[in-house]
Amino acid sequence: MIRLLILAMFVATPLWAAEWLTKPGDVPLNPQELDGLAGRTLTFYDDGQSKFSAGGAYSYTYASGESAFGTYSIAEDGSVCIQYRNGFGRCDLFVRSSDRLILINAKGERYPVRPD
């Protein structure tokens, strides 16, 4: 009986909630918003820019002007996973918190996106 209750808790809990360090009020982007990343460039407060191209191409341009290239995909838990050409990869979760778009990395660090 207890095993069944524990299993039911895991099934009822969204996958991202168990893996991502969100805060109260954080709302992960829905599938339509995630699809809407294609063709967008997001600018962060350190002047870095993430560019999501149609077809899954991705680039990150640092404030220095240097860029890293790769591809992105949307994981089942709603996270955005980047695979860089140099072999490095990571997944991040985008959430809305109040009126802000925020990137949360696997360590739980939060990076707000500048408004358009």
C-alpha positions as CSV (number, residue, x, y, z in Angstrom):
1,M,0.0,0.0,0.0
2,I,2.8,2.5,0.9
3,R,4.7,1.6,-2.3
4,L,1.5,2.4,-4.3
5,L,1.2,5.7,-2.6
6,I,4.8,6.6,-3.3
7,L,4.4,5.6,-6.9
8,A,1.3,7.7,-7.2
9,M,3.2,10.8,-5.9
10,F,5.9,10.4,-8.5
11,V,3.3,9.9,-11.3
12,A,1.3,13.0,-10.2
13,T,4.4,15.2,-9.9
14,P,5.6,16.9,-13.1
15,L,9.0,15.7,-14.0
16,W,10.5,19.2,-14.0
17,A,9.3,19.8,-10.4
18,A,11.5,16.9,-9.2
19,E,14.6,18.0,-11.2
20,W,14.5,21.8,-11.4
21,L,15.1,24.3,-8.5
22,T,12.1,26.5,-9.2
23,K,10.6,29.1,-6.9
24,P,7.0,29.7,-5.9
25,G,5.4,31.6,-8.8
26,D,7.7,30.1,-11.5
27,V,5.6,28.9,-14.4
28,P,7.5,26.8,-17.0
29,L,6.9,27.8,-20.6
30,N,4.2,25.8,-22.3
31,P,4.7,23.8,-25.5
32,Q,3.5,26.7,-27.7
33,E,5.9,29.2,-26.0
34,L,8.8,26.7,-26.3
35,D,8.0,26.3,-30.1
36,G,8.0,30.1,-30.2
37,L,11.7,30.2,-29.3
38,A,12.5,29.4,-33.0
39,G,13.6,32.5,-34.7
40,R,14.2,34.5,-31.5
41,T,17.3,36.0,-29.9
42,L,17.2,36.3,-26.1
43,T,19.5,38.9,-24.6
44,F,20.6,38.4,-21.0
45,Y,21.7,41.2,-18.6
46,D,25.4,40.3,-19.1
47,D,24.9,41.1,-22.8
48,G,25.1,37.5,-23.8
49,Q,22.7,36.4,-26.5
50,S,21.0,33.0,-27.2
51,K,19.8,32.7,-30.7
52,F,17.3,29.9,-31.5
53,S,17.0,29.3,-35.2
54,A,14.3,27.5,-37.1
55,G,15.4,23.9,-37.7
56,G,17.1,23.6,-34.4
57,A,20.3,25.6,-34.9
58,Y,21.6,27.5,-31.9
59,S,24.3,30.0,-31.1
60,Y,25.4,31.8,-28.0
61,T,27.2,35.1,-28.4
62,Y,29.2,36.4,-25.5
63,A,29.5,40.1,-24.7
64,S,33.0,39.9,-26.1
65,G,31.6,39.0,-29.5
66,E,32.8,35.4,-29.5
67,S,30.2,32.8,-30.3
68,A,29.5,29.1,-29.6
69,F,27.4,27.1,-32.0
70,G,25.3,24.0,-31.7
71,T,21.8,22.7,-31.9
72,Y,18.9,22.8,-29.5
73,S,15.9,20.5,-28.8
74,I,13.0,20.5,-26.4
75,A,13.1,17.7,-23.9
76,E,10.0,15.9,-22.6
77,D,10.1,17.8,-19.3
78,G,10.0,21.1,-21.1
79,S,13.6,22.0,-20.7
80,V,15.7,23.3,-23.6
81,C,18.7,21.2,-24.3
82,I,21.8,22.5,-26.1
83,Q,24.4,20.3,-27.8
84,Y,27.4,22.4,-28.7
85,R,29.7,21.5,-31.6
86,N,32.6,21.1,-29.1
87,G,30.8,18.2,-27.5
88,F,29.6,20.2,-24.4
89,G,25.9,20.0,-23.7
90,R,23.4,21.3,-21.2
91,C,19.7,21.6,-20.5
92,D,18.0,24.7,-19.1
93,L,14.5,25.5,-18.0
94,F,12.8,28.7,-19.0
95,V,10.1,30.0,-16.7
96,R,7.9,33.0,-16.3
97,S,8.1,34.6,-12.9
98,S,5.7,37.5,-12.7
99,D,6.4,39.3,-16.0
100,R,10.0,38.1,-16.4
101,L,11.4,35.3,-18.5
102,I,14.1,33.5,-16.6
103,L,16.5,30.8,-17.5
104,I,17.3,28.2,-14.8
105,N,20.3,26.0,-15.3
106,A,20.9,22.6,-13.8
107,K,22.7,24.1,-10.8
108,G,19.6,26.2,-10.0
109,E,21.2,29.5,-11.1
110,R,18.7,32.0,-12.5
111,Y,19.4,34.3,-15.4
112,P,16.7,36.8,-16.3
113,V,16.2,37.7,-19.9
114,R,16.0,41.3,-20.9
115,P,12.6,42.4,-22.1
116,D,12.3,42.8,-25.9
